Amino acid sequence: MVDTKVKEQPLDKESVQEQIIETIISEGMVDREKVSPDATLESLELESFEVVMILTALEDKFDVYIPVDGPLTEAETVEDFISGLADQILKEQA
C-alpha cells in the first residue's frame, strides 16, 4: 500500500510552540497578551473542556496522540505547558 500523506518538512520546536500558542488563543479564546511564558495556567482562565479542545485540536493538527498525564499535569507556567506539548508532539512525529 502506498502512503499518500504528503511529507512535510521536519518541525522545529520554535515553530511547534508558535502553532501551540495560536491554538491556545483560537480554541481557548484567550487574549494573546495573556499567553506569556511566565503566566500561570490559572491566569489563562481555561475551563477543563477548553483544555481538552486545545489538546484535541493539536492532535488533529499534528496527527499525534497527546496524553493528558505526565509532564502536562506538572506544568505550572504557560511556558512549561507549551514546552511540554512541543516536546510530546516532536517525540510523536519522530
Protein Blocks (a to p, Z undefined) as FASTA:
>chain_A
ZZfbdcdddddfklmmmmmmmmmmmmnopafklmcfkbcfklnopafklmmmmmmmmmmm
nopacdfehjllmpmbfklmmmmmmmmmmmmmZZ
